[in-house]
Amino acid sequence: MARYTESVCKLCRAHGEKLFLKGERCMTPKCALERRSYIPGEHGRKGRFRRKISDYGLQLHEKQKARHIYGVLEAQFRRYYRLAERQPGMTGANLLSILERRLDNIVYRLGFADSRAQARQLVQHGHFCINGQRADIPSMLVQANDRISVCETSRRLPYFQGMAERLQGVSLPGWLSLDPQNLAGTVLSLPSREQIDVPLTEQLIVEYYSR
């Protein structure tokens, strides 16, 4: 499957804000947005736009930002939107809830990885279990009361050695709980919009797909 392989720092610069795609590096002076706060490209220093952005441009920008934050390709993102449409409630809030329930995002939220990209790789390598069963598909959607844990065979790896101590200071959203000593977390409930702290205006995404 195709995936974005260029510098993810360019994405932050293109959107004009930090998307936290490189974990701890985003919190240091090495962050590309701190060093070059203009958009990438030959004319980046001259400003983001030479004319007013259209409504369509704003909608497209927000949809692309959501895709980049969660690391989702266009066709997959469109499927998530169609699924959100069929669910009761607000489509935009449903969409964000679905994205938050991806296994790679849960692994990131629990503090097992510094970024969603790293979490995706860890999941693909088979290091995590859902309710005791090995899961290696990053796009799997977890359900309420699911328990996500580091597989027994993976706990001996250097990466997971000492992780219990590193997890002590992790800030969790209210819909997740963490058991650092057992390298496991539980989905307490499905996330509501108020519990999702991503910098997105989901109504613009709904307007984009409602054209």
Order of alpha helices (4+ residues) and beta strands (2+ residues): alpha-alpha-alpha-alpha-alpha-alpha-alpha-beta-beta-beta-alpha-beta-beta-alpha
